[in-house]
Amino acid sequence: MGLFITVMHVHRKSQIDVVSALSKELKNRSLDSFTRVDLNDYDDEGVIRKHISSKPGNYYLITQPHGNWTTIIELGVNTDEPFYLNELTTSLSQRLNTYALSFHLHDDDVLYYNLEYSGESIDGYNSNYQYFLNEVPDDSEILSQRHDVKTFIPILPVGKDILDFDAILNEGYWNAFDNNDLDEDGIPNNNSDNNYDVDEENRFFRIGKYLEIFSKTNYPFANWYINLSQLNLNSCYLLKAEKSGGLFSKLFK
């Protein structure tokens, strides 16, 4: 099995603002008991081993802001009616009246993002539109799913070029589409002129680094499993959310 990663980055909001908004959204999903797990006594591996693996409830790690972004990492989802962090992108952006950018890396094979602003979906990305399809869509359908990097201009770091950002997103499937190099099954057709193979975890890393979500030189969230030590865990907020059977937590009233 490949790597599955889901994270959300919230623009120019404090950690406590993000924790509060996330908890309110989780209440709307019938999770009403919230606990802050003390991270002081656990090393990076211990956090996962003791609090996450095979434990009931949803677990989210919320960082302090890095530059303009506060990050939510979905550590674990163990509820009877599971839902995932990227499903909350629109509502969290609305509640916080800001940009929210969520990523989902699926099995190392395909990368998605959703960019929302104040409750409005303004862009989405699918690195391989054919991945879950049984039939090859027509060009108009494919184009309807294409990303629009112009939506990133207001949040693009100073000195960065939107065309360079677009080039990272287009590698693989979208370049093959532009070059008419999709085969009869809709799969990029490597040839002597073009190799369309992409390491999606590496693309994820390069996107995050280009947007300077963590820093100008690093983006540890593309594989947080091996990078927790880079996040200064003592400054992070580990939120456990679960269903209490109707007894609502008073923590975020």
N, C-alpha and C positions, 0 to 999 in steps of 0.2 A: 504494500500500500504506500502511496506517495504522501506528500505533505499536504495537510489541510490547515489553512490559516485564515482567521477572520479578525480584522481590526477596524477600528474607526478613529479618525482624527478630527478633532473639533477645533475650530479656528478662534483664537483669541478669547478663550474662556478659561477660568481657573479650574483647578482640580475639584474643589468643593462644589462649584457650579455644575460641573459635569456629573459628579457623583449624585447630586440632588436630582438633576434632570433625568438621569438614567434610572434612578430608583422610582421616580414617578411614572416613567414609561413602563417599567417592569410591573408596577402595580396594575397598569392597564392590561397587562397580560396575565393577571391573576397570581403573580408572585407578590406576597405581602409581608414576608418576614425577612429582614435585612440584618446582616451581621458584618461588622468590619473585622476581618481576620488579622490578628497581630502578626506582623512579619518579622519582628525583631529577633525572634528566637530560631529562625529557620534559614538555612542556606538556600541557594537557588533551586537545587534539585529537591530539597526537602519540602519546599512550598508545593511543588507538583505532587510529590509522593504522598504527603500527609493530608493535604487539603483538597486535592482535585481528583485524583484518579479514583474512579468508581464510587465517588461520594455523591449523594443526592444534592440537587440544587444547581443553580447556574453560578458560575464564578467569573468575575471580571476584574482585571487589574487596570487601575486608572493611574496614569503617570502624572507627575508635575508637568507644567508646560515646558516644552523644549522649543525655544524660539516662539513662533506664533501658534504652535499646535499642542494640544493636550490629547493624549492617546488612550483609547480603551482597547484592551486586549481581551478577546473572548477566550478564557482559559479552559472552560468546560461547560457543557450543557447536558444536564442529567435530570430532566423533568418528564412527567407523564405526557405532556403536550409540548414537545420541544419547539422552540423558535430560535432564530439566530440573530446575532447583533446587526448584521447588514440590513435586516428587515426593519430596524428602528431608525435608519438614517434620516428619512424624511421627517418623522415626528420629533426626533431630537433636534434637528436643525430648526424646526419651527418653534419648539419650546425654548430654545436658547437664542433664537433670532440671529443665526450665524451660518457659516458654511460648515457642513459635515461631509467628510470624504471617507467612505468605507471601502475596504478591499476584501475580496475573498479569493484565495488561491485554492483551487480544487484539484487535489490528487497530483499536484505538480504539473498538471496537463493544461490548465486553462486559468487565466486570471481575469477577474471582474473588478470593476469599481463602480460606485455610484457617487455622484457629486450633487449635493442638495444645498439649497440656500433658503433659509427661513420658510421651510415647508414646501418649497418648489423643487422638483427634480429638474436639474439643468444640464446634466450630462451623465452618460453611462458608457461603460466600456466592456467589451467581450473580446478577448484576445484570439478566440477561435470560434466563430459563430456556428460552424458546422458541428462542433463537438457533440452536442446532445441531439442532433437532428438525424432522422432516418432517411430523409430525402433531401436532395439538393435544392435550396430555395432559388428563386429567380433573383436577378440583379437588384431589382427594385426593393425586394425584401431585405437583402443584405445591406444595401445602402441605408435603409431606414434604421438599421441597428448600428450604424457607424458613429463613433465618438466625434465630438466637436471640441477641439482643444481651445478654441477661442474663449470658452467659458472659464478657463483657468487664468486668463490674463489678470484679473483683479488680485489673484493670490499667488501669482508667479513671483519668485524671489527676484530681487534687483539683479540685473545683469544676465538673466537667463532669457533664452530665445524660445518662443513658443514653437517654432519649426523644429528645433532640436528635440523638444519634448515630444512632438508629434512623431518624429522619426523613431523614437523608442517604442511608442505605442504601435506603430505600423509594422514593425519587424514580424516576419512570419506570415500569418494568414492574410493580413490586409495588404502587404506588399504583393503577395501572390495574386490576390484579387485584382489589384491595380495593373499587374503585369499579365493578366489573363493566364495565369499559371496554376489555376485550380483544376484538378483532374475531374474525371466523370463522377467521382464520389464527393466532390467538393473539398478535397484535401490538397494542400499545397504540394506542387510537383517539383521536387528538387531537380535541377538540371545543371549543365555546365556553366551557365551564366549566373544562377542564383541558388543559394542554399537557404531554405526557409526554416530550418530547425531553430528553435528558440528554447533556452532554458528559462522557464517561466519564473522560477524563484529568483534567478538573476535579474530578469526584467523587472520584477517587483522591487528588488533592491535598488535598481537604477532609477526607477520612477520616484521612489521615496527620497533617494539622495538628491535627485534633480530638483525636487520640490522643497528640499531642505526641511523636511518634516521633523527630523531629529537633529541633524547637523549638516554642514556642507560636505562632509566626507563620509558619513555613515548613515545607515538606516537598519537598525537591528530588528525591526518588526517583521521583515520578510521571512525570518525563521526565528521567532522569539524563543523557541524551545532551547536553542543553544546559545542565546544571547541575553538571558535575563540578567546576568552579572553586569551588563552594560547600562542597566536602567536605574541603578541606585535604589534597590528595593525598599530600603528604609523610608524613602520619601514617597513611595507608591501607596495607593489605597487598594486593598484587596477586598472586594465586595462579594459576599455570598448572598444569593437571593433564592428563596424557596417559598413554597406554599405552606402556610401555617394551619390550614383548615378553617380559615375565616377570622382568625385573630390578627387583625392588621397591626403591623409594626407602627410604633409611634415615632420612629426615628426621623422620618421625613415629612411629618404632617405640617 
